[in-house]
Amino acid sequence: SFVQTGLCKLSFNEEDFVTCHLDLVPGNFIILDSGEARIIDWEYAANAPRLLEFASLFATVIVDSAVEKDLLTQYDRTLDAKKWKEFLLLKRAMNFYWYLWSEWQYLYHPEQTVYLDFARFYLSHIMLDETCG
């Protein structure tokens, strides 16, 4: 299973953990009159491996994997094959997380069919993902 072949094999050092927002979607940024940006809506924030922030971001903001890798390399110059694999596993976990969140929202707000669309979107990304063999 995904958990056995992927997530259970991840290991992080204490220095890998940072405060992560985990919901960096465009609506959670505000631009002040001064031009400075602020991040709002910290309800999903956690002390987590720094790669999880990017995994969550790229689970919700879809770009080509080459763009993902380029951004990660600019952020972490020590990005190697092991870290890239960890990122892909974490991204798959975040797709699963957001799938469950969407299903839960739809369960309690069935009139909001957008949640069902979100659930289908995340489920399709989980099913297409081949990072765990």
Disulfide bonds with the S-S distance in Angstrom:
none
